[in-house]
């Protein structure tokens, strides 16, 4: 076979053309990457310069939903409401009106809904037909939920990873701000700082009344203030409610937040302050698993899921209604591997993130409660000790300013000498506040200004320590 010699100019032209095409492809790829970082893919979480932000979906498929799932929510809503405008329906299920409006048109063609009248802004008032009412009743028999459309489990897991505590590294200044108002020495802050930065578990132990619960509740403030969570999570047809107004504090978007345009945010998500959930002696095993209301068919997420990206405080550890070994066996793997297994009402098992700082607060000695294997998984054990006499006096000054009770050194000297040193009563961080409140209440009753006197302290001590 005879080779053909191509002109050198033609070869150079081909090389230049190939180089140009490669350059165009590189520029296009960079533009796509830049676009995905700034705006995210529809229906999936994204990040802008201000942090994690969920982007409004442009289709049900992008939102991880099917037409049938949204149809079920709409029919159950209209069954309960009677009639509603299209925009009210879209606001109820937290999906873009343009998507809901198209589905409502299909439901009308299938004779499941009828138009009751027109509404402003090219909208209509819808109500169920007899056929739609019957189908809505069938949907309600299995589950009465008709709130926000659920977010997929994969999108929720991605959101937790993006907002994880492990990505936060609070500084000394952040800790001082978080514990502002609490009298904590430098040594205590130096012990708490690494424990909080680890994002793992820690034990706070020591005598009662020294602020263990107050410290545990303020730890979350050392991390970023706000996170996004789904209102509900959808898993293979099961809807699990996550947003809990009792345990979550909403942080609505403001016009000057510097985030994306609020109209482009996926309304199935809600912005909240990083959660701090406290479970005390009332904690039971059922609160650590997905629970279902048998009368409504609605599932509720467990405490550890609600506290993801925040702090979960087990207060009065050792006094729970459930046995200690049950709690330890339930969490020994999640504490080490940072993921948890949950069982759904339909029998399916799922893996979810276990991404929170778990704080065990107890008045008991940790070694008396748990074995070495569990203590190894709680890397930080911090004893909250009694205040020194100097700190005790300073607390009376601080609480006096806060309660508007003028500080009198001689009255505090009398209190310490008579009611503490003489009978060897230990100081507690809570005592100055509690005793001064007794003084204030007594003075209010007698319509006189509150003041620190030996007489007032005698009366307060008699009431406060009557059975202690």
Secondary structure, 3 states (H helix, E strand, C coil): CCCCCCCHHHHHHHHHHHHHHHHHHHHHHHHHHHHHHHHCCCCCEEEECCEEEEECCCCCCCCCCCHHHHHHHHHHHHHHHCEEEHHHHHHHHCCCHHHHHHHHHHHHHCCCEEEEEEECCCEEEEEECHHHHHHHHHHHHHCCCCCCCCEEHHHHHHHHHHCCHHHCCCCHHHHHHHCCCCCCCHHHHHHHHHHHHHCCCEEEECCCCCCHHHHHHHHHHHCCCEEEEECEEEECCEEEECCCCCCCCECCCCCCCCCCCHHHECCCEEEEECCEEEECCCCCHHHHCCEEECCCCEEECCHHHHCCCCEEEECCCCCCCCCHHHHHHHHHHHHHHCEEEEECCCCCEEEEECCCEEEEEECCCHHHHCCHHHHHHCCEEEECCCCCHHHHHHHHHHHHHHHCCECCHHHHHHHHHHHHHCCCCCCCCCHHHHHHHHHHHHHHHCCCCCECCHHHHHHHHHHHCCCC
